[in-house]
Amino acid sequence: MRMRVWTATFLFVLGAGAAVAQTPPQSQPQPMPMGGMDMAQGKTMDMSMCQCPCMAMGQGNGMEMGQGKSMEMDHGMKMDHGMKMDHVKDKPPLPAGPLKISFAEKSAEWPPATLAALPHKSVSVYDEHAKACRTYSGVPLIDLLTPLGVPGKPHGKDLRLYLVAEGADGYEAVYSVAEVNPDVHNATVIVADSLDGKPIPDDGPLQLVASGDKRPARWVYYLVAIRVLTAE
């Protein structure tokens, strides 16, 4: 009896094993077809080579905008250096007026016609703006300052004096009084009213011109006022 039971059990197990062996395996995840892989890779590549506006903005236009801003700033600094540091040249000629000079409680006005009658001195200087040598003629500035009490031979505390020259366009330049005085300084500073033998055409009728500076940064066009002050 036991022999029959063991035999039956053995045959059952053997049959079950065969059935398992014949059962087709469960479906396993299949590799993605080559097309699918191409699509996946294609997306990655498309991201790196994206031509959409936002990516173009980030990769291309963004840099151009950055460079553009830099150029505008550079151009802006050039404007500051060229236009604000120097006179604005594209404005129409400003109306003529008397030159007003003040020192302490004293002041005087010099119309161009009155200045034209005073002794003149000529200076030949290189005008960096025009890229040419020019000859200006005018009244030495010190000759207009001494009648107001500015010392002709400054010393000691007199050397604290300085002047602010102003143009009708708002441009200002500063000189020490010693710089405009031939007793101290060998440069010549004049209130010019003629250029190359003719009235100053565009930047006048009066200009403050200095022969000692390397470039005309402190020349004052449309000269209308000079204030003599004391440094504290």
TIDO-816519 format. One record per residue: residue in one letter; x, y, z of N, C-alpha, C, O in turn. Coordinates in steps of 0.2 Angstrom, whole numbers, plus 2048, in hexadecimal, padded with zeros to 3 digits. Last residue first. Example, Ala and Ser with C-alpha at 12.3 -4.5 7.8 and 13.67 -1.06 7.14 Angstrom:
// residues 2
s8407F58238447FB824840800827843806828 a8427E482783E7EA8278427F08278477EF82A 
//
This chain:
// residues 232
e8C3A7C8078C3A7C80E8C8A778118C8A76817 a8C7A867F98C7A807FC8C7A808038CBA83806 t8BDA937F38C3A927F78C2A8B7FA8BDA897FD l8BAA997E28B8A967E88BEA957EC8C4A957EA v8B3AA17D48B9AA07D88B7A9E7DF8B4AA27E3 r8AAA9C7C68A9A9E7CE8B0A9C7D18B2A967D0 i8A4AA17B78AAA9F7BB8A9AA17C28A9AA77C3 a89AA9E7A989BAA07B08A1A9D7B28A3A987B1 v899A9B79B895AA079E896AA27A5894AA87A7 l89FA9478D8A1A9679389CA9C79589CAA1792 y89EA8A783898A8E784899A9178B894A9278F y8A9A7E7898A6A817848A0A8578789EA8478C v8B8A7C7928B1A7D7938AEA8178D8B0A8778C w8C4A707948C2A767908BAA767918B7A71791 r8C8A6479A8C5A6A79E8C4A7079B8C3A7679D a8CBA5C7908C6A5A7948C3A607998BDA6079B p8D4A5C7858D0A627868CAA6078B8C4A6378A r8E4A5578A8DEA557868D9A5A7898D9A5C78E k8EEA5A7928F0A5678C8EAA557888EAA54782 d8EFA6C7968ECA657978EDA617918EEA6378B g8F4A797938F8A747978F5A6D7988F9A68799 s8EBA8278E8F1A7F78A8F4A7978D8F8A7678A a8DAA8378E8E0A827928E5A7F78E8E4A7A78A v8CCA8D78C8D0A897898D7A8978D8D9A8E78F l8BBA9078D8C1A907918C6A8B78E8C4A8578E q8B3A9A7808B5A937838BBA957888BFA99787 l8A5AA27798AAAA277E8ACA9B7808A8A97781 p899AA177289FAA576F8A5AA57738AAAA7771 g89EA9076C89FA9776F899A9A772894A97773 d89EA8676489EA8476B89FA8B76F8A2A8B775 d89DA8A756898A85759898A85761893A84764 p8A7A947538A1A9374F89BA90753895A92754 i8B0AA27598AEA9B75A8A7A997588A2A9C75A p8B5AAD74C8B1AAC7528B0AA47538AFAA174E k8C6AAA7468BFAAB7458BBAAA74C8BEAA6750 g8D3AA67498D2AAC7468CBAAE7458CAAB3742 d8D2A9974F8D5A9A7488D4AA07458D2AA073F l8C6A9F7588C9A997568CBA9A74F8C8A9B74A s8C2AAA7668C3AA975E8C7AA375E8CBAA1762 d8C0AAB7738BBAAE76F8BCAAD7688B8AAF764 a8C5AA47828C6AA577B8C0AA77788BAAA577A v8CDAA77908C6AA778E8C6AA97868C6AAF784 i8DBA9C7938D8AA27918D0AA17908CEA9C78F v8E9A9779B8E2A9679B8DFA9D7998E0AA279C t8F9A907988F5A967978EDA947978EBA8F793 a905A8A7A4900A8979F8FCA8F79E8FDA947A2 n90EA8C7AE910A8E7A890BA8C7A290CA8E79C h909A937BE909A8D7B990BA907B2909A957B0 v90CA9F7C590DA987C890DA937C3911A8E7C4 d909AA97BD90EAAA7C2910AA47C5916AA37C8 p8FEAA67B5905AA57B290BAA67B7910AA47B6 n8F1A9D7BB8F5AA37BC8FCAA27BA900A9D7BC v8EAA927BB8E8A977B68ECA9E7B68EBAA37B3 e8EEA8B7C58EFA887BF8EEA8D7B98F0A8D7B4 a8EBA927D18F2A927CF8F3A8F7C88F7A917C4 v8DDA8F7D28DFA967CF8E6A967CD8E8A9A7C9 s8D9A7F7CB8DCA837D08DEA8A7CE8DFA8B7C8 y8CAA7C7C28D1A7D7C28D3A807C98CFA847CC v8BDA717BC8C0A757C28C8A767C18CBA717BE a8AFA737B28B5A707B38B9A757B98B7A7A7BA e89FA6E7AC8A3A717B18AAA6E7B18ABA687B0 y890A6F7A2897A6C7A389BA717A789AA777A7 g885A7679F885A737A588CA707A788DA6D7AC d885A7D793882A76793882A73799880A6D79A a88BA89796884A89795881A8279587BA82796 g898A847A2896A8579B88EA8679B88BA837A0 e8A3A8A7AE89DA867AC89BA897A589BA8F7A4 a8B0A877B98AEA8A7B38A8A867B18A8A807B1 v8B5A8B7C98B1A867C58AFA8A7BF8ABA8F7C0 l8C5A8C7D18C0A8F7CD8BCA897CA8BFA847C8 y8CEA8F7E18CCA8B7DB8C6A8E7D78C3A927DA l8DAA927EE8D4A947E98D4A907E38D9A8D7E0 r8E4A8F7F58DEA8B7F68D8A8D7F18D3A8A7F1 l8EEA977F38EEA917EF8E8A8D7F08E8A877ED d8EDAA17FC8EAAA27F68EAA9C7F18E6A9C7ED k8F4A9D8078EDA9B8078EAA9D8008E4A9A7FF g903A9E7FE900A9C8058F8A9A8048F7A95800 h900AA87F0904AA47F4900AA37FB8FBAA67FC p8FEAAF7E08FBAAC7E5901AA87E9906AA67E7 k8FDABD7D8903AB97DA901AB57E1903AB77E6 g8F1AC27D78F5AC17D18FBABC7D28FDAB97CE p8E2ABC7E08E9ABE7E08EDABD7D98ECAB77D6 v8D3AC37DC8D7ABD7DC8DEABF7DB8E0AC37D7 g8CCACF7DA8CFACE7E18D3AC77E18D6AC67E6 l8C6AD27CE8C1AD07D48C5ACE7DA8C2ACD7DF p8D1AD47C68CCAD97C88C7AD87CD8C5ADD7D1 t8D5AC67C48D9ACB7C98D5AD17CB8D5AD47D0 l8CEAC07BA8CDABE7C28D0AC37C68CDAC57CC l8D1AC47AE8CAAC57B08C9AC37B78C4AC57BA d8DEAC07AD8DDAC77AC8D6AC97AE8D4ACE7B0 i8DDAB27AE8E0AB67B48DEABD7B38DDAC07B8 l8DAAAF7A18D5AAE7A68D7AB27AC8D3AB57AF p8DEAB87938E0AB47988DCAB479E8DAABA7A0 v8D2AB97858D5ABC78B8D8AB77908D4AB3792 g8D7AB17768D3AB377B8D6AB77808DCAB8780 s8D8AA57698DAAAB76B8D5AAE7708CFAAD76F y8DFA957638D9A997678DCAA07698E2AA076B t8E2A8A7578E5A9075A8DFA9575D8DAA97759 r8E4A797568E0A7F7568E3A857598E7A8475E c8E8A6A74F8EAA6F7528E6A757518E4A7774B a8DCA5C7508E0A6174C8E2A667518E0A67756 k8D1A547548D7A517528DBA5674D8DDA54748 a8C6A5975A8C7A5B7538CDA577508CDA5774A h8C9A547678C2A537648C3A5475C8C0A50758 e8D6A5976A8D5A527698CEA507668CDA4B762 d8DEA667648D7A647668D6A5D7658D6A5B75F y8EDA6D76A8EAA677668E3A667698E2A6476F v8EFA7F7698EEA7876C8ECA737688E9A74762 s8F6A8E76A8F5A897668F5A827698FAA8176D v8EFA9E7708F2A977728F1A9276C8EBA9276A s8F0AAF7728EFAA976E8F2AA37708F8AA4773 k8E8ABC77B8EEAB877A8ECAB27768E6AAF777 h8E3ACD77B8E2AC677A8E9AC277A8EEAC5779 p8DBADB7848E1AD87818E0AD07818DEACD786 l8CAADE7808CFADD7848D5ADA7818D5AD677C a8BFADD7778C3AE37778C9AE377C8CDAE877C a8B9AD27798BCAD27738C1AD87738C5AD976F l8B2AD47858B8AD07858BCAD177F8C2AD077F t8A7ADB7808ACADE7858B2ADA7858B8ADD785 a8A1AD17788A3AD77758A8ADB77A8ADADE777 p89DAC87828A2AC677D8A5ACC77A8ABACC778 p89CACF793899ACD78C89EACC7878A4ACF787 w89FACB7A28A3ACD79C89FACA79689FAC5794 e89CAD07B3899ACD7AC89DAD07A689EAD67A6 a8A1ACC7C38A1AD07BD89EACC7B789EAC67B7 s8A2ACD7D58A0ACA7CF8A0ACF7C98A0AD57CA k8A5ACA7E68A6ACE7E08A4ACA7DA8A5AC47DA e8A6AC37F28A0AC77F18A0ACB7EB89CACF7E9 a8AFAB67EB8ACAB97F18A6ABD7F08A1ABA7ED f8ADAB87DA8B2AB67DF8B0ABA7E68B0AC07E6 s8A7AB47C98A6AB77D08ABAB47D58AEAAF7D4 i8A2AB87B98A7AB67BE8A6AB97C58A5ABF7C6 k899AB57AB898AB77B289EAB47B689FAAE7B6 l898ABA79B89CAB679F89CAB97A689EABE7A7 p889ABC79288FABF795892ABA79A88EAB579D g884AB1784883AB578A889AB878E88FAB578C a87DAA9777882AAD77A880AB178087AAB3780 p874A9A776874AA177687AAA477987CAA277F l87CA8B76F879A8E775879A9677487EA99771 p87AA8276087EA87764879A8A769873A8C768 p872A72763873A78760877A7D764877A7C76A k87BA63767876A68769877A6E76587DA6F763 d885A59766880A5976187AA5E762875A5E75F k88FA5976F890A5D76988AA5D76488BA6175F v891A5B78088CA5877B88DA5C77588CA62775 h8A2A5978689CA5D785897A5A78089AA5677B d8A6A4B7918A7A5178C8A1A5478A89BA5278C m8A0A437998A6A4679B8A8A4B7978ACA50799 k895A40791894A4379889AA4679B89AA4C79E m89AA3A786895A40785895A4378C894A4978C g8A5A317898A5A367838A1A3C7848A3A41782 h8A2A2A7958A8A2D7948A8A3378F8ACA3878F d895A27792896A2B79889DA2E79789EA34799 m896A20786892A26786894A2A78C895A3078B k89EA1678B8A1A1A78689DA217868A0A26785 m895A1079489BA1379789EA187928A1A1D794 g88CA0C78A88AA1178E88FA1479288FA1A792 h893A02784892A0878088FA0E784891A14783 d8949FA78E89A9FD78C898A0378889CA08789 m8869F778F8899FB7948909FE792891A03794 e8849F27828819F87848849FB78A884A0278A m88C9E778488E9EC77F88B9F278088D9F8780 s8859E078E88C9E278F88E9E878A8919ED78C k8799DE7878799E278D8809E578F8819EB790 g87E9D577E87B9DC77C87B9E078187D9E6781 q8829CA7858879CE7828849D57808889DA780 g8759C778A87A9C978E8809CD78B8829D278E m86F9C477D86C9C97828729CC7878729D2788 e8779BA7798779C07758749C67798779CB779 m8749B178387B9B378387B9B977F87E9BE781 g8669AF7808689B178786F9B47878719B978A n8669AA7738649B17748669B477B8689BA77C g86C99D77786E9A177286D9A87738719AD774 q86799678286D99578087099A77B87699C77C g85A99C78685F99B78B86699A78886B99C78B m85499D77A8559A377E85A9A278385E9A6784 a85499077685899577285999B77685E99E775 m84B98C77F85298978085698E77B85C98F77D c83F99377B84299478284999178384E995786 p83D98F76E83F99677084299777684799B777 c84698076984098376C84298A76E84798B770 q84F97876584F97E761849982764847987760 c85B96D76E85497076D85497776A85897B76B m86596477086596876985E96C76885C96D763 s86295E77B86896277B86996677586D96A774 m85595977985695E77E85D96277E85D96877F d85895076F85495676D85595B772855961771 m85F94677686394A77185F95176F86295676E t85494177D85A94478085E94977C86094E77E k84C93D77284A94377784F94677A85094C77B g85493376D85293976985093F76D85294576C q85392A77685A92D77585993477185C939773 a84692677584892977B84F92C77A85093277D m84692376784292876984492B770845931771 d84E91876785091E76384C92476684F929766 m84790F76F84D91277284F91876E85291D771 g83D90D76683B91076C84291376F842919772 g84490775B84090D75A83F911761840917761 m8478FB76184C90076084990775E84C90C760 p83C8F776E83E8F77688438FC76684390176A m8418F377F83E8F777A8408F77738478F6772 p8418E27848458E87828418EC77E83D8EA779 q8338DC78E8378DC78883B8E27878398E8788 p8308D579D8318DB7998368DB79483B8D9794 q82A8C479A82E8C979D82E8CF79982D8D0794 s81C8BA79C81F8BF7988238C379C8218C67A1 q81F8AA7A481C8B07A48208B57A08268B579F p82289B7998248A079F8208A779E81E8A9799 p81788E79781B89479481C89979A81889B79E t81887F79E81588579F81988B79C81F88C79E q82187379E81D87579881A87C79881887E793 a8258737AB82A8747A68278767A082A87A79C v8198707B281C8777B38218787AD82287E7AB a8178647AD8128697AC8158707AC8148747A8 a82285D7B382185D7AC81D8637AA81E8677A5 g81E85E7C18248627BE8248627B78268677B4 a8138577C181285E7C28188627C08188677BD g81884A7BE81384D7BA8138557BB8128587B6 l8208487CA8238487C381E84C7BE82184F7BA v8168487D481B84E7D481E84E7CD8208547CA f80F83D7D080B8447D08118497D081084E7CC l8188337D18158347CA81283B7CA81283E7C5 f81A8337DF8208357DA81D8367D482083B7D0 t80D8307E48108367E58168387E081683E7DE a80D8237DF8088287DC80A82F7DE80A8337D9 t81781D7E681781D7DF8138227DC8158267D7 w81381F7F38198227F18198227E981C8277E7 v8078167F280781D7F480D8217F280C8267EE r80C80A7EF80880D7EB8078147EC8078187E7 m8138077FB8178077F581380B7EF81580F7EB r80980680480E80C80581280D7FE8138127FC m8047FA80080080080080480680080380B7FC 
//
